[in-house]
């Protein structure tokens, strides 16, 4: 199930787990200008997050906080929680921050 965050300017962020790909499961974020754009499938921007901890699967995202300066997704800080499989066996919780729509740091 995707996680959705509504910003003060009514733009939206969606985070979800991309599954069933040759490179394994990973997180994807999509940015929409409004609910209408979301309903019509009009994505303003998209960012795939490379896995940080697992060789096969990272997913189940949820938002902790989002700051977007002047409606510019490339001037932003997005904090999230997500899950990963440690040693492909044990489900673990992790935190990550995407800065300026390009720099991902997870812990």
Backbone torsions as a table, in degrees:
resi	resn	phi	psi	omega
1	UNK	NA	134.3	-179.9
2	UNK	-74.2	154.8	171.9
3	UNK	-101.1	137.8	-179.7
4	UNK	-126.8	136.5	177.6
5	UNK	-122.9	126.2	177.0
6	UNK	-99.1	123.6	-179.4
7	UNK	-85.0	161.2	-179.9
8	UNK	-56.3	-27.8	179.2
9	UNK	-89.4	12.0	179.6
10	UNK	72.3	6.1	169.6
11	UNK	-74.5	162.8	-175.9
12	UNK	-132.0	149.0	168.8
13	UNK	-115.2	138.4	174.2
14	UNK	-123.1	134.0	175.2
15	UNK	-123.5	136.3	178.3
16	UNK	-154.2	166.7	179.7
17	UNK	-92.7	123.8	173.7
18	UNK	-86.4	126.2	-175.0
19	UNK	-122.0	162.6	172.7
20	UNK	70.6	26.6	179.3
21	UNK	-100.8	157.2	177.2
22	UNK	-58.9	-26.7	179.8
23	UNK	-92.7	12.3	177.8
24	UNK	89.7	-172.9	-177.8
25	UNK	-92.2	140.6	-177.6
26	UNK	-152.2	172.5	-178.6
27	UNK	-92.3	142.3	174.5
28	UNK	-130.6	137.2	174.2
29	UNK	-113.7	141.0	174.2
30	UNK	-127.4	142.0	-179.1
31	UNK	-115.4	127.5	-179.6
32	UNK	-120.6	142.4	-179.1
33	UNK	-73.2	-24.3	-178.5
34	UNK	-165.0	172.1	175.6
35	UNK	-61.8	-38.6	178.3
36	UNK	-60.6	-42.8	177.1
37	UNK	-62.9	-40.0	177.0
38	UNK	-61.6	-48.6	-180.0
39	UNK	-59.2	-35.8	-178.5
40	UNK	-88.7	1.3	178.5
41	UNK	70.6	25.6	-178.8
42	UNK	-94.5	94.3	-178.8
43	UNK	-80.8	127.0	176.7
44	UNK	-77.3	-41.2	179.9
45	UNK	-157.2	156.5	-177.4
46	UNK	-141.2	143.6	179.1
47	UNK	-141.6	124.3	173.8
48	UNK	-93.2	136.3	-178.9
49	UNK	-104.5	120.6	176.3
50	UNK	-64.5	144.6	178.9
51	UNK	-62.4	144.9	-178.0
52	UNK	-108.1	-32.2	-170.5
53	UNK	-123.7	-26.4	-173.6
54	UNK	-115.1	144.5	176.9
55	UNK	-81.7	-10.1	-174.9
56	UNK	-127.2	-32.9	-168.9
57	UNK	-154.6	125.4	167.0
58	UNK	-136.6	133.6	-176.2
59	UNK	-170.8	-155.5	-177.5
60	UNK	50.9	58.3	-177.6
61	UNK	-76.5	153.4	168.9
62	UNK	-147.3	146.5	-178.3
63	UNK	-85.7	141.0	172.9
64	UNK	-103.5	-46.0	177.9
65	UNK	-159.4	152.6	179.0
66	UNK	-140.0	129.3	173.1
67	UNK	-127.4	121.9	176.6
68	UNK	-124.2	123.3	-176.2
69	UNK	-88.6	122.5	176.4
70	UNK	51.6	36.9	177.0
71	UNK	70.7	13.5	-177.6
72	UNK	-103.4	103.9	-177.7
73	UNK	-60.8	-22.8	179.4
74	UNK	-82.6	0.1	171.8
75	UNK	-124.7	74.4	-170.5
76	UNK	-146.8	165.5	170.5
77	UNK	-139.2	121.2	-175.0
78	UNK	-122.7	116.0	179.0
79	UNK	-104.9	133.6	-175.0
80	UNK	-139.5	158.3	166.2
81	UNK	-106.9	153.6	175.3
82	UNK	-159.1	169.1	179.2
83	UNK	-111.0	154.1	172.8
84	UNK	-146.5	158.2	177.5
85	UNK	-97.4	110.6	177.0
86	UNK	-75.9	126.4	-178.0
87	UNK	54.2	27.2	179.0
88	UNK	59.3	23.7	-178.0
89	UNK	-131.5	-51.2	-169.5
90	UNK	-101.7	122.8	178.1
91	UNK	-73.7	126.4	-178.0
92	UNK	-126.4	153.3	176.4
93	UNK	-99.3	139.2	178.4
94	UNK	-137.3	165.7	178.1
95	UNK	-121.6	147.4	176.1
96	UNK	-149.6	156.6	177.4
97	UNK	-131.1	128.0	174.6
98	UNK	-103.3	115.7	-179.5
99	UNK	-105.3	133.8	175.5
100	UNK	54.8	30.0	173.7
101	UNK	64.1	15.7	-177.6
102	UNK	-143.9	-29.6	-173.1
103	UNK	-103.6	108.2	-178.0
104	UNK	-102.8	129.0	175.2
105	UNK	-131.6	125.9	-178.4
106	UNK	-122.1	151.1	176.6
107	UNK	-145.8	NA	NA
